[in-house]
Amino acid sequence: MKIWYIVLVCAVVTFISSCKTHTNDIVGVWERVGDYGEGSVVEVEKVGSFFQAKLIDFPLTGLMSEMGFQKGDMKWRNVNFVHERYYQGEDLLKIVNKQGEVVSTRYDPVHLELLSENVLEVRAFAAGDEFVGTVQRWNRMIPEGERHNR
């Protein structure tokens, strides 16, 4: 009887610990690929019970620069783990005038889905201007020292 109790406790602890690690799968550095925002880089970290992504790099020419983004902008905020591989949060959008000045900013709701360990898709809730992109693809940037281990 005592052995069954120990086995049950070990199984519950293993299950709980595996659930917690999946919620953090989104943490890391991600690079946008395949659209006009290509080359943008965000760093996702957990803050409290939510995740957030700061813009840490982007090409000096191109969409992000033209749209008035700056390094340090909070690109994604209030990102919440929904269930394995799925998150919901808000994505920063900026509106610029003809002079390139930011006249408005807002956060729109988005779905984030881990398509694999190293591919993240960010999708707006509603279709919109495809030039800006209602679907974004992000690849995990693996630090040089860790590439040999994968």
C-alpha positions as CSV (number, residue, x, y, z in Angstrom):
1,M,0.0,0.0,0.0
2,K,2.8,2.4,0.9
3,I,4.5,1.8,-2.5
4,W,1.3,2.7,-4.4
5,Y,1.1,5.9,-2.4
6,I,4.7,6.8,-3.3
7,V,4.1,6.0,-7.0
8,L,1.0,8.1,-7.0
9,V,2.8,11.1,-5.4
10,C,5.7,10.8,-7.9
11,A,3.3,10.7,-10.8
12,V,1.4,13.8,-9.6
13,V,4.7,15.7,-9.0
14,T,6.0,14.7,-12.5
15,F,2.7,15.8,-14.1
16,I,2.6,19.2,-12.3
17,S,6.3,20.0,-13.1
18,S,5.8,19.1,-16.8
19,C,2.8,21.4,-17.0
20,K,4.8,24.3,-15.6
21,T,7.6,23.9,-18.1
22,H,5.3,24.1,-21.1
23,T,3.9,27.4,-20.0
24,N,7.4,28.9,-20.4
25,D,8.1,27.5,-23.9
26,I,7.5,31.0,-25.4
27,V,10.4,32.6,-23.3
28,G,13.4,33.4,-25.4
29,V,14.6,35.6,-28.3
30,W,12.6,35.5,-31.5
31,E,13.3,36.8,-35.1
32,R,10.5,37.7,-37.5
33,V,10.7,36.1,-40.9
34,G,8.9,36.0,-44.2
35,D,7.2,39.4,-44.4
36,Y,7.8,43.1,-44.4
37,G,8.7,43.1,-40.7
38,E,11.5,40.5,-41.4
39,G,14.6,40.9,-39.3
40,S,12.8,42.3,-36.2
41,V,13.9,40.7,-33.0
42,V,11.9,40.5,-29.7
43,E,12.9,39.0,-26.3
44,V,10.0,37.3,-24.5
45,E,10.2,37.1,-20.7
46,K,7.7,36.2,-18.0
47,V,6.7,39.1,-15.7
48,G,4.4,38.1,-13.0
49,S,1.7,35.8,-14.4
50,F,2.0,37.2,-17.9
51,F,4.6,37.2,-20.7
52,Q,5.8,40.3,-22.6
53,A,8.1,40.9,-25.6
54,K,10.4,43.8,-25.9
55,L,11.6,44.9,-29.4
56,I,15.4,44.5,-29.1
57,D,16.4,45.0,-32.8
58,F,15.0,45.6,-36.3
59,P,16.5,46.7,-39.7
60,L,17.1,50.4,-39.9
61,T,15.2,50.5,-43.2
62,G,11.9,48.7,-43.7
63,L,8.5,48.4,-42.2
64,M,9.3,48.6,-38.5
65,S,11.4,51.7,-39.0
66,E,8.8,53.3,-41.2
67,M,6.1,52.6,-38.7
68,G,7.9,54.4,-35.9
69,F,9.0,51.5,-33.8
70,Q,11.9,51.9,-31.5
71,K,14.2,49.5,-29.6
72,G,12.7,48.9,-26.2
73,D,9.1,49.1,-27.4
74,M,6.8,46.6,-25.7
75,K,5.8,44.7,-28.9
76,W,3.6,42.1,-27.1
77,R,2.0,42.5,-23.7
78,N,-0.4,40.7,-21.4
79,V,0.4,37.4,-23.1
80,N,-1.3,34.6,-21.2
81,F,-0.8,30.9,-21.5
82,V,-4.0,29.3,-22.6
83,H,-3.0,25.6,-23.1
84,E,-0.1,23.7,-24.5
85,R,1.3,25.7,-27.5
86,Y,-1.4,28.4,-27.3
87,Y,-1.2,31.9,-25.9
88,Q,-3.3,35.1,-26.2
89,G,-2.1,38.6,-25.7
90,E,-1.8,42.0,-27.4
91,D,0.4,43.3,-30.2
92,L,1.6,46.9,-30.5
93,L,0.6,48.7,-33.6
94,K,1.6,52.3,-34.6
95,I,0.0,54.7,-37.1
96,V,2.3,57.3,-38.7
97,N,1.5,60.4,-40.7
98,K,3.0,61.3,-44.1
99,Q,6.0,62.9,-42.3
100,G,6.7,59.6,-40.5
101,E,5.6,60.8,-37.1
102,V,3.7,58.4,-34.9
103,V,0.2,59.8,-34.4
104,S,-1.4,56.9,-32.7
105,T,-0.5,53.6,-30.9
106,R,-2.7,50.8,-29.8
107,Y,-2.5,47.2,-28.8
108,D,-4.7,44.7,-30.7
109,P,-5.6,41.2,-29.4
110,V,-3.6,38.3,-31.0
111,H,-3.3,34.6,-30.8
112,L,0.3,33.1,-30.4
113,E,0.9,29.5,-31.3
114,L,4.0,27.5,-31.1
115,L,4.0,25.5,-34.4
116,S,7.2,23.8,-33.2
117,E,9.8,24.3,-30.5
118,N,11.5,27.0,-32.6
119,V,8.6,28.5,-34.7
120,L,6.0,30.9,-33.3
121,E,3.0,32.2,-35.3
122,V,1.3,35.4,-34.2
123,R,-2.2,35.8,-35.7
124,A,-4.6,38.8,-35.3
125,F,-8.1,37.9,-34.3
126,A,-9.5,39.6,-37.4
127,A,-8.2,39.9,-41.0
128,G,-6.7,43.3,-41.7
129,D,-4.1,45.0,-43.8
130,E,-1.9,42.2,-45.1
131,F,0.9,44.7,-45.9
132,V,1.3,45.1,-42.1
133,G,0.5,41.5,-41.6
134,T,-2.3,39.8,-39.7
135,V,-0.1,36.7,-39.6
136,Q,3.5,36.9,-38.4
137,R,6.1,34.1,-38.3
138,W,8.9,34.2,-35.7
139,N,11.8,31.8,-35.5
140,R,13.6,31.2,-32.1
141,M,17.1,32.5,-32.1
142,I,19.3,29.9,-30.6
143,P,22.5,31.2,-28.9
144,E,25.7,30.1,-30.7
145,G,26.9,28.0,-27.8
146,E,23.6,26.0,-27.7
147,R,23.4,25.2,-31.4
148,H,25.7,22.2,-31.1
149,N,23.5,20.7,-28.5
150,R,20.3,20.7,-30.6
